[in-house]
Amino acid sequence: MEQKQKLLFVTGNKNKLEEMQSLLGEHFQLESISVDLPELQGSSYEIAREKCKKAAEITKGPVYVEDTGLGFDALKGLPGPYIKWFLESIGLEGLVKMLEGYTDKSAMAYCTIAYTTGPGSEPILFEGSVKGSIVDPVGPRKFGWDPIFKPDGQDGTYASMDSAVKNAMSHRCVAVAKLRQYLERELELRKSLAVME
């Protein structure tokens, strides 16, 4: 049986790790490491790229990191990549309340994954996004803002869905599929070059 390629995921979030294992575990041997990275400001792309570069310097090898965001259309994309800090400061109800004066409750959940082969190598970015709306909290409160995000076309919030259903259509799932496709192409290319040598 062919050995799975190892992938190092930089995260200290056990929920993110569980989701990544369910999305990538069949194809890759996923390992995680918690690295104290500075909190950066900027777009999700800029944050993921810089975190990835710093993580590669610390781990001295190939790594990937991700940055997720939740942007409210009525607030021109805020809180966006700063959703974690808004959530910690004002909680789920506070996030919902931010849209109290607006009829537009639409939002975009997104995930930006940055992958690099090691220090000095420019990270490659993969993004996934899902449109939805902000609703009063529904479902278990065990994973961030999942209880207030209801994807378009779905009956409930991320938190109220079975994890297999969420993992088949989430913003993270879309980004991970792009990463997996890229890594599988790279693996095939390396195999082809090895045969030619």
C-alpha positions as CSV (number, residue, x, y, z in Angstrom):
1,M,0.0,0.0,0.0
2,E,1.3,3.4,-1.0
3,Q,2.4,5.6,1.9
4,K,0.5,8.9,2.3
5,Q,2.3,12.2,1.8
6,K,2.8,14.0,5.1
7,L,1.2,17.5,5.5
8,L,2.0,19.8,8.4
9,F,-1.0,22.0,9.4
10,V,-0.2,24.9,11.7
11,T,-3.1,25.4,14.1
12,G,-3.9,25.3,17.8
13,N,-7.6,25.0,17.1
14,K,-8.8,21.4,17.7
15,N,-12.1,21.9,15.8
16,K,-10.2,23.1,12.7
17,L,-7.9,20.2,13.0
18,E,-10.8,17.7,13.2
19,E,-12.4,19.2,10.1
20,M,-9.1,19.1,8.2
21,Q,-8.5,15.5,9.2
22,S,-12.0,14.6,7.8
23,L,-11.3,16.5,4.6
24,L,-7.7,15.5,4.0
25,G,-7.1,12.4,6.1
26,E,-8.1,10.0,3.3
27,H,-5.5,11.4,1.0
28,F,-2.7,12.7,3.2
29,Q,-1.1,12.0,6.6
30,L,-2.0,15.1,8.4
31,E,0.1,16.3,11.3
32,S,-0.5,19.5,13.3
33,I,1.7,21.9,15.2
34,S,0.7,24.8,17.3
35,V,3.0,27.8,16.6
36,D,2.7,31.1,18.3
37,L,2.4,33.4,15.2
38,P,1.9,37.2,15.4
39,E,-1.7,38.4,14.8
40,L,-1.5,40.3,11.6
41,Q,-3.8,42.9,10.0
42,G,-4.8,43.1,6.3
43,S,-6.9,41.1,3.9
44,S,-7.3,37.3,4.5
45,Y,-4.8,36.7,1.6
46,E,-2.2,38.9,3.2
47,I,-2.7,37.4,6.6
48,A,-2.5,33.8,5.4
49,R,0.6,34.5,3.2
50,E,2.5,36.2,6.1
51,K,1.5,33.6,8.6
52,C,2.6,30.8,6.2
53,K,6.0,32.4,5.7
54,K,6.6,32.8,9.4
55,A,5.4,29.2,10.1
56,A,7.8,27.9,7.5
57,E,10.7,29.8,9.1
58,I,9.9,28.3,12.5
59,T,9.2,24.7,11.3
60,K,12.0,24.7,8.6
61,G,9.9,22.8,6.1
62,P,6.7,22.6,4.1
63,V,3.6,23.8,6.0
64,Y,0.1,25.2,5.4
65,V,-1.9,27.6,7.4
66,E,-5.4,28.9,7.0
67,D,-7.3,32.1,7.8
68,T,-11.0,32.2,7.9
69,G,-13.4,35.1,7.8
70,L,-17.0,36.0,8.0
71,G,-18.0,39.2,6.2
72,F,-21.3,41.0,6.6
73,D,-22.5,42.5,3.3
74,A,-24.3,45.4,5.1
75,L,-20.9,46.3,6.8
76,K,-18.9,46.1,3.5
77,G,-17.2,42.8,4.5
78,L,-16.6,43.5,8.2
79,P,-15.7,41.8,10.6
80,G,-14.0,39.7,7.9
81,P,-10.6,38.3,9.0
82,Y,-11.1,39.8,12.4
83,I,-14.2,37.7,13.2
84,K,-12.3,35.8,15.9
85,W,-11.7,38.9,17.9
86,F,-15.2,40.2,17.4
87,L,-16.6,36.9,18.6
88,E,-14.4,36.9,21.7
89,S,-15.3,40.5,22.5
90,I,-19.1,40.6,21.9
91,G,-20.1,36.9,21.5
92,L,-22.6,35.4,19.1
93,E,-25.5,37.6,20.2
94,G,-23.3,40.7,19.8
95,L,-22.4,39.7,16.2
96,V,-26.1,39.3,15.4
97,K,-26.9,42.6,17.0
98,M,-24.4,44.3,14.7
99,L,-26.9,43.9,11.9
100,E,-29.9,45.0,14.0
101,G,-30.5,48.2,12.1
102,Y,-30.0,46.6,8.6
103,T,-32.5,44.6,6.5
104,D,-29.6,43.0,4.6
105,K,-28.4,40.0,6.7
106,S,-26.4,38.4,3.9
107,A,-22.8,37.3,4.6
108,M,-19.9,35.5,3.1
109,A,-17.9,32.8,4.9
110,Y,-14.5,32.3,3.5
111,C,-11.3,30.3,4.1
112,T,-7.9,31.2,2.7
113,I,-5.2,28.4,2.8
114,A,-1.6,29.3,2.3
115,Y,0.9,26.4,1.5
116,T,4.6,26.6,1.1
117,T,7.3,24.1,0.4
118,G,9.5,25.7,3.0
119,P,11.4,28.9,4.1
120,G,12.0,31.3,1.3
121,S,9.4,29.8,-0.9
122,E,6.5,32.0,-1.8
123,P,3.2,30.6,-0.4
124,I,0.5,29.5,-2.8
125,L,-3.0,30.5,-1.9
126,F,-6.3,28.7,-2.2
127,E,-9.7,30.2,-1.3
128,G,-13.1,28.8,-0.7
129,S,-16.2,30.8,0.0
130,V,-19.9,30.2,0.8
131,K,-22.7,32.8,0.7
132,G,-25.3,32.8,3.4
133,S,-27.0,34.9,6.0
134,I,-26.6,35.8,9.7
135,V,-29.3,34.4,11.9
136,D,-30.0,34.1,15.7
137,P,-27.8,31.3,17.1
138,V,-29.0,27.8,16.4
139,G,-27.1,24.6,17.3
140,P,-24.2,23.6,19.6
141,R,-21.8,26.5,20.5
142,K,-18.6,24.5,20.2
143,F,-17.1,25.9,17.0
144,G,-16.8,29.7,16.6
145,W,-19.5,31.5,14.7
146,D,-21.1,28.3,13.2
147,P,-24.3,28.8,15.1
148,I,-25.1,32.2,13.4
149,F,-24.2,31.4,9.8
150,K,-26.9,29.8,7.6
151,P,-25.6,28.9,4.1
152,D,-27.8,29.8,1.2
153,G,-30.0,26.8,0.2
154,Q,-29.6,25.1,3.5
155,D,-32.3,24.6,6.2
156,G,-30.0,25.4,9.2
157,T,-26.8,26.9,10.4
158,Y,-23.4,25.3,10.2
159,A,-23.7,24.3,13.8
160,S,-27.0,22.6,13.4
161,M,-25.8,20.5,10.5
162,D,-24.4,17.0,10.7
163,S,-20.6,17.4,10.4
164,A,-20.5,15.3,7.2
165,V,-23.0,17.6,5.6
166,K,-21.1,20.7,6.6
167,N,-17.7,19.2,5.5
168,A,-19.2,18.5,2.1
169,M,-20.0,22.1,1.3
170,S,-18.3,24.5,3.7
171,H,-15.9,27.3,2.8
172,R,-13.1,25.2,4.3
173,C,-14.1,22.2,2.1
174,V,-13.9,24.3,-1.1
175,A,-10.4,25.7,-0.2
176,V,-9.2,22.3,0.9
177,A,-10.4,20.7,-2.4
178,K,-8.2,23.2,-4.3
179,L,-5.2,22.5,-2.0
180,R,-5.7,18.7,-2.4
181,Q,-5.9,19.0,-6.2
182,Y,-2.7,21.1,-6.3
183,L,-0.8,18.7,-4.1
184,E,-2.0,15.6,-6.0
185,R,-0.8,17.2,-9.3
186,E,2.5,18.0,-7.7
187,L,2.9,14.4,-6.5
188,E,2.1,13.0,-10.0
189,L,4.6,15.4,-11.5
190,R,7.3,14.3,-9.1
191,K,6.5,10.6,-9.9
192,S,6.7,11.3,-13.6
193,L,10.1,13.1,-13.3
194,A,11.4,10.3,-11.1
195,V,10.5,7.7,-13.8
196,M,12.2,9.8,-16.5
197,E,15.5,10.0,-14.5
